[in-house]
Amino acid sequence: MDADRLFKFVADKWDSTIVPTLCEYIRIPNQSPAFDKEWATNGHMDKAVKLMVDWVHAQNVPGLELEIVRLPNRTPLIYITIPSTDPAFNRTLFMYGHMDKQPPLTDAWAPGLGPYTPVIRDGKLYGRGGADDGYAIFGAITALKALQEQGAHHGRIVLIVEACEESGSPDLPHYIEHLKERIGVPDLIVCLDSGCGTYDQFWVTTSLRGLAAGVLKVEIIKEGSHSGHASGIVPSSFRILRQILSRLEDENTGVVKPKELYCEIPAERLAQAKSCAEVLGHTIFEEFKWVEGAKPVTEDVYEAMLNRTWRPTVSTVGVAGIPSLDMAGNVLRTHTAVKLSIRLPPRVNAPQAAAFLKEFLEKDPPYGAKVTFEWDKAGSGWDAPALAPWLEKSLNDASNLFYKKPANFLGEGGSIPFMGMLGALFPQAQFCVTGVLGPENNAHGPNEMLVIDMGKRVTACVSKIVADHYTHFKAAN
């Protein structure tokens, strides 16, 4: 494989077709079903599917077969297979991406930027979904084309692109069950929906946290009452909520209290966190836009890395029962509700944790209030299997070729629900979970952006890894 020739092909493809097509994709407001209840009728997801499918067909990949799979009452899924370039080699490599997007948060974007208005500035493509995870299908196909262009071999490829990842991938298990005979048994799974610690080397994700999310609601009276008349007699639902949250989380430190939400951190992951802390340093704090005088939970980089990757955390992401400031009268309210996003360590069983949280939060309510916790998401995390020597070498070789630095390995604080499911379904498979979500990328938030050069280099690295998959197993046969 000629690395210089490969990278030139990849870079040219990004500049000539991928970036322009990503700009068109950014313009489509195809929010994930959890955020757009009309997704099935408003046509946005279908438009994103068509854009991607048309681009794939235009690449004229030999032997490529593409199907838009639609199970009843499910989001669509793009299913692609590409035969091995060597008829005598039939081992499978599985690739994954998603097309659905987070909500726009339109009012929070910087001047001149917007969720559905693509802007290229200083080598960065701004807009919702470009990095998370619109680029994946384009990068995957280009990685394969780059090998074919110079006659390098690859194995059989299965590529799926789902449309409900940002909703927790509820449809994906049904599609995997539907397609499992056609998928086969992959040796290697490549996921292009993860993060990177910096933009100057190839990063591989070793773990992902799980998630338990739901609504905690406290009800105390059946109708609102004048605060001068009721306060001092009727306890505030907000104060009761605070008491209950203090059972879950230390409000002074952010430490989650129940031991049931923890797991032991493997020694290898502790060592990787230490290595990442040394490489990244205080840049992990600097990427956030702090108000003047604000400080992080801890200024110890190593402990902060562990907090983000292997410890539970609680975030309040929504609220109900509280009027806006301009509509706030002197009323003691009937109830207060909050949406909790509880990140769980990679080895904690999320459905069990959610069941525990329901019992834990609802028991012994102060003042006999009605307290409910209704969880709507419970996805377990993922801890990667030990790297096979051939794959570890391939990852480092790829990074050295296209970044002039060896690869680095880190845990991610977010979730990709599909990874845990694939790990259980294909326990013998190796994983390469990577992506372009790096410093100041701000996926899910305002000003989401994709560093275009990072997209090119990740694509080139994936080409190398795909080629090495063929080389290793061909020799082993």
C-alpha positions in Angstrom: 0.0 0.0 0.0 1.4 3.4 -1.0 0.5 5.6 1.9 1.2 8.9 0.2 -0.9 7.9 -2.8 -3.7 6.7 -0.5 -3.8 9.9 1.5 -3.8 12.1 -1.6 -6.8 10.1 -2.9 -8.6 10.5 0.4 -7.9 14.2 0.7 -9.0 14.9 -2.8 -12.2 12.9 -2.3 -12.9 14.9 0.9 -12.3 18.2 -0.8 -14.2 17.4 -4.0 -17.3 15.5 -2.9 -17.4 14.7 0.9 -17.3 18.3 2.2 -19.9 19.6 -0.3 -22.2 16.6 0.4 -21.8 17.1 4.2 -22.8 20.7 3.7 -26.1 19.5 2.1 -26.5 17.0 4.9 -26.1 19.7 7.5 -28.9 21.7 6.0 -31.4 18.8 6.7 -33.1 19.1 10.1 -33.3 15.3 10.6 -33.5 15.2 14.4 -33.5 11.8 16.1 -37.0 10.4 16.8 -36.7 11.2 20.5 -36.6 14.9 19.6 -38.9 14.9 16.5 -42.2 13.1 17.0 -43.1 13.8 13.3 -39.9 12.2 11.9 -41.9 9.6 10.0 -44.1 12.1 8.2 -42.1 15.3 7.7 -39.6 13.7 5.3 -36.4 15.0 6.9 -34.9 11.5 7.7 -35.9 10.3 4.2 -34.1 13.2 2.7 -30.9 12.4 4.6 -31.2 8.8 3.5 -31.5 9.8 -0.1 -28.6 12.2 0.0 -26.3 9.4 1.4 -27.6 6.7 -0.8 -27.2 8.8 -4.0 -23.6 9.7 -3.0 -22.7 6.1 -2.4 -24.1 5.0 -5.7 -22.1 7.7 -7.4 -18.8 6.2 -6.1 -19.3 3.2 -8.4 -17.7 0.7 -5.9 -17.4 -2.6 -7.6 -19.8 -5.2 -6.3 -21.5 -2.9 -3.8 -25.0 -3.7 -2.9 -27.2 -1.2 -1.0 -30.6 -1.7 0.6 -32.7 0.8 2.6 -34.2 -1.5 5.1 -37.5 -0.5 6.7 -39.1 -2.5 9.4 -42.7 -1.5 10.4 -42.8 1.5 12.8 -39.0 1.8 12.8 -36.6 4.3 11.5 -34.8 3.4 8.2 -31.5 1.7 8.1 -28.9 1.8 5.3 -27.4 -1.7 4.7 -24.4 -2.0 2.5 -22.3 -5.0 1.5 -19.1 -5.0 -0.5 -17.5 -8.3 -1.5 -13.9 -9.2 -0.8 -11.5 -8.1 -3.4 -10.0 -11.6 -3.1 -12.5 -14.3 -4.0 -10.5 -16.8 -1.9 -10.9 -14.6 1.3 -14.3 -14.4 2.8 -13.8 -13.0 6.3 -16.0 -10.1 7.3 -15.3 -6.6 8.6 -18.3 -4.7 10.0 -18.5 -0.9 9.9 -21.0 1.4 11.7 -22.2 5.0 11.6 -25.5 6.9 12.1 -27.3 9.7 10.3 -29.8 11.2 13.0 -29.0 14.4 14.8 -29.4 16.0 18.2 -31.7 19.1 18.6 -30.5 22.3 17.0 -30.3 24.7 20.0 -30.5 27.4 17.4 -30.5 30.5 19.7 -27.2 29.4 21.4 -25.0 29.4 18.3 -22.4 32.1 17.7 -23.1 34.9 15.3 -22.8 33.8 11.7 -23.2 30.1 12.6 -26.3 28.0 12.9 -27.2 24.3 13.2 -28.5 24.0 9.6 -26.3 26.5 7.9 -23.0 24.9 6.9 -20.0 27.3 7.4 -16.4 26.5 6.6 -14.0 28.6 8.7 -10.3 27.9 9.5 -10.4 24.4 8.2 -13.5 23.5 10.3 -17.0 22.7 9.0 -19.7 24.0 11.3 -23.2 22.7 11.5 -25.3 20.1 13.3 -24.4 16.5 12.6 -21.4 16.8 10.3 -19.0 15.3 12.9 -21.7 13.4 14.8 -22.0 11.3 12.7 -22.8 12.4 9.2 -19.2 12.0 7.9 -19.1 8.2 8.8 -20.7 6.7 5.7 -18.6 9.0 3.4 -15.4 8.2 5.3 -16.1 4.5 5.3 -16.8 4.2 1.6 -13.8 6.4 0.8 -11.5 4.3 2.9 -12.4 1.3 0.8 -12.2 3.1 -2.5 -8.7 4.3 -1.6 -7.6 0.7 -1.3 -9.3 -0.4 -4.5 -7.8 2.6 -6.4 -4.3 1.1 -5.9 -5.2 -2.5 -6.1 -4.9 -3.2 -2.4 -7.1 -6.0 -1.0 -9.8 -5.9 1.7 -12.2 -8.5 3.0 -15.9 -8.7 2.8 -17.4 -5.4 4.2 -20.8 -4.9 5.9 -21.7 -1.2 6.6 -24.8 -0.1 8.4 -26.0 3.4 9.0 -28.8 3.8 11.5 -31.3 6.6 12.1 -32.0 6.5 15.9 -28.6 6.5 17.7 -29.2 9.8 19.4 -32.4 8.3 20.8 -30.5 5.3 22.3 -30.7 3.0 19.3 -34.1 1.5 20.2 -34.6 0.2 16.6 -31.1 -1.2 16.1 -31.6 -4.6 17.9 -34.6 -5.3 15.7 -32.5 -4.6 12.6 -29.6 -6.7 13.8 -31.9 -9.6 14.5 -33.5 -9.2 11.1 -30.1 -9.1 9.3 -27.9 -11.3 11.5 -27.8 -14.2 9.0 -26.8 -11.8 6.2 -24.2 -10.0 8.4 -22.4 -13.1 9.3 -19.6 -13.2 12.0 -17.2 -10.3 11.7 -13.6 -10.5 12.9 -13.3 -6.7 13.3 -15.9 -4.0 14.0 -15.0 -0.4 13.1 -17.2 2.3 14.6 -16.8 5.9 13.3 -18.9 7.6 16.0 -16.4 8.3 18.8 -14.0 10.9 20.0 -10.4 12.0 20.0 -8.3 13.6 22.6 -6.3 15.8 20.2 -6.3 16.4 16.4 -2.6 15.4 15.9 -2.8 11.6 16.4 -5.2 8.6 15.9 -7.3 7.9 19.0 -9.0 4.6 19.8 -11.8 4.4 22.3 -11.3 1.7 24.9 -14.5 2.2 26.9 -17.9 4.0 26.9 -20.1 4.9 29.8 -23.6 3.7 30.0 -26.7 5.8 30.6 -29.8 5.7 32.7 -32.1 8.7 32.1 -35.5 9.5 33.4 -37.9 12.0 35.0 -37.9 12.5 38.7 -41.1 14.2 39.8 -42.2 15.5 43.2 -45.9 16.3 43.8 -47.1 17.9 47.1 -50.5 19.6 46.6 -53.2 19.3 43.9 -53.5 22.9 43.0 -51.2 25.9 43.4 -51.6 28.2 46.4 -50.6 31.7 47.3 -47.1 31.5 48.6 -47.9 33.9 51.5 -50.7 31.6 52.6 -49.1 28.2 52.0 -45.4 28.6 52.7 -44.4 27.5 56.1 -47.2 25.0 56.1 -46.9 23.3 52.8 -43.3 22.2 52.0 -41.9 23.3 48.7 -41.8 20.5 46.0 -38.5 22.0 44.9 -37.0 21.7 48.4 -38.2 18.1 48.6 -36.6 17.4 45.2 -33.3 18.9 46.5 -33.4 16.5 49.5 -33.9 13.5 47.2 -31.2 14.5 44.9 -28.8 14.9 47.9 -29.4 11.2 48.6 -28.0 10.5 45.1 -25.3 13.0 44.8 -23.1 15.0 47.2 -24.0 18.6 46.2 -20.6 19.8 47.4 -18.4 17.5 45.4 -20.6 15.9 42.7 -19.7 12.4 44.0 -22.5 9.9 43.4 -23.3 8.2 46.7 -24.8 4.7 46.0 -22.2 2.0 45.7 -24.6 0.1 43.4 -23.7 2.6 40.6 -20.0 1.8 40.6 -17.7 -0.9 39.3 -14.0 -1.7 39.8 -11.8 0.1 37.3 -9.4 -2.4 35.5 -5.7 -1.7 36.0 -5.2 -1.4 32.3 -7.8 1.4 32.1 -6.2 3.2 35.0 -2.9 3.1 33.2 -4.5 4.4 30.0 -6.2 7.2 31.9 -2.8 8.2 33.4 -1.2 8.2 29.9 -4.0 10.3 28.5 -3.7 12.7 31.4 0.0 13.2 30.6 -0.7 13.8 26.9 -3.7 16.0 27.3 -2.8 17.9 30.5 -5.0 20.9 31.3 -6.4 21.0 27.7 -9.3 18.9 29.0 -10.4 21.9 31.0 -9.5 24.6 28.5 -11.9 23.3 25.8 -14.9 24.4 27.9 -16.1 28.0 27.9 -16.0 28.9 31.6 -17.5 32.0 33.1 -14.9 34.2 34.8 -13.7 32.7 38.0 -15.2 29.3 37.5 -13.3 26.1 38.2 -13.6 22.4 37.4 -14.8 19.7 39.8 -11.1 18.8 40.3 -7.9 20.3 38.9 -6.2 16.9 39.0 -6.2 15.8 35.3 -5.9 12.1 36.1 -8.9 12.2 38.5 -10.9 14.2 36.1 -10.3 11.7 33.3 -11.5 8.9 35.6 -14.5 11.0 36.6 -15.5 11.3 32.9 -14.9 7.7 31.9 -15.2 5.3 34.8 -17.3 6.9 37.5 -21.0 7.7 37.6 -22.2 11.3 37.3 -25.6 13.0 37.5 -26.7 15.8 35.1 -30.0 17.6 35.3 -30.9 18.2 31.6 -34.5 19.4 31.8 -37.1 20.8 34.1 -40.9 21.0 34.3 -43.4 22.5 36.7 -41.5 25.8 37.1 -42.7 28.8 35.1 -40.4 31.1 33.2 -39.1 34.1 35.1 -41.5 36.5 33.3 -44.4 34.3 34.3 -43.4 33.5 37.9 -46.1 34.6 40.3 -46.0 34.3 44.1 -47.4 30.7 44.0 -46.4 27.7 45.9 -46.4 25.2 43.0 -48.0 21.8 42.9 -44.9 19.9 41.7 -41.4 20.0 40.4 -39.9 17.6 37.9 -36.4 17.2 36.4 -35.0 15.1 33.7 -31.9 13.3 35.0 -29.1 12.0 32.8 -27.1 9.6 34.9 -23.9 8.3 33.3 -22.8 4.9 34.4 -19.4 3.2 34.5 -18.8 0.9 31.5 -19.3 -2.4 33.4 -22.5 -1.4 35.3 -25.6 -3.0 34.0 -27.8 -0.1 33.0 -31.3 -1.7 33.2 -30.4 -3.0 36.7 -29.1 0.5 37.7 -32.3 2.1 36.4 -34.5 -0.3 38.4 -32.3 0.4 41.5 -32.6 4.2 41.0 -36.4 4.0 40.8 -36.6 2.2 44.2 -33.9 4.3 45.7 -35.4 7.7 44.7 -39.0 6.8 45.5 -38.6 5.3 48.9 -39.4 7.2 52.1 -40.4 10.5 50.5 -40.1 13.5 52.7 -43.4 14.8 54.1 -45.2 11.9 52.4 -45.0 13.6 49.0 -45.7 11.7 45.9 -42.3 10.9 44.3 -41.9 9.1 41.1 -38.9 8.2 38.9 -39.8 7.0 35.4 -36.8 6.0 33.4 -37.0 6.0 29.6 -33.4 5.2 28.7 -31.2 2.5 30.1 -28.2 1.6 27.9 -25.2 -0.3 29.3 -21.7 0.9 28.6 -18.9 -1.0 26.9 -15.4 -2.0 27.8 -13.3 -3.1 24.8 -11.8 -6.6 24.7 -8.0 -6.9 24.9 -6.4 -5.8 21.7 -5.0 -8.6 19.5 -1.3 -8.0 18.7 -2.0 -7.6 15.0 -4.6 -4.9 15.6 -2.5 -3.0 18.1 0.3 -2.9 15.6 -2.1 -1.8 12.8 -3.5 1.1 14.9 0.0 2.3 15.7 1.3 1.9 12.2 -1.7 3.8 10.8 -1.2 6.7 13.2 2.5 6.8 12.5 1.9 6.9 8.8 -0.7 9.6 8.7 0.1 11.6 11.9 3.7 10.8 12.5 2.8 9.8 16.1 1.7 6.4 17.5 -2.0 5.9 18.4 -3.4 6.7 21.8 -6.1 5.0 23.7 -8.8 6.6 25.9 -12.1 6.0 27.5 -15.1 8.2 26.5 -17.7 9.6 28.8 -20.5 9.3 26.3 -22.4 6.3 25.1 -22.8 4.4 21.9 -25.5 1.9 22.8 -24.7 -0.3 19.8 -21.2 -1.2 21.0 -22.4 -3.2 24.1 -24.9 -5.1 22.0 -22.3 -5.9 19.3 -19.8 -7.0 22.0 -22.4 -9.5 23.4 -23.4 -10.7 19.9 -19.9 -11.1 18.6 -17.7 -11.9 21.6 -14.7 -13.0 19.5 -14.6 -9.8 17.5 -11.9 -7.1 17.8 -13.0 -3.4 17.9 -11.7 -0.2 16.4 -13.9 2.6 17.8 -12.7 6.0 16.7 -13.9 9.3 15.4 -13.5 13.0 15.0 -15.2 14.4 18.1 -12.3 16.3 19.7 -11.5 19.5 21.6 -14.1 22.2 21.0 -16.0 20.0 18.6 -19.1 20.5 20.8 -21.2 17.7 19.5 -24.8 17.9 20.9 -24.2 21.6 21.8 -24.1 24.9 19.9 -21.3 25.5 17.3 -20.7 21.8 16.5 -17.9 21.5 14.1 -15.8 19.0 12.2 -12.0 19.5 11.7 -11.8 18.6 8.1 -8.1 17.5 8.2 -9.0 15.1 11.1 -11.7 13.6 8.9 -9.2 13.0 6.2 -6.6 11.4 8.4 -9.1 9.2 10.3 -10.4 8.0 6.9 -6.8 7.2 5.8 -6.1 5.3 9.1 -9.3 3.2 8.6 -8.0 2.3 5.1 -4.8 1.0 6.6 -6.6 -0.9 9.3 -8.9 -2.5 6.7 -5.9 -3.5 4.6 -4.2 -5.0 7.6 -7.3 -7.0 8.5 -7.0 -8.7 5.2 -3.2 -9.2 5.4 -3.3 -10.7 8.9 -6.1 -13.2 8.3 -4.9 -14.1 4.8 -1.5 -15.0 6.3 -3.2 -16.9 9.2 -5.1 -19.0 6.7 
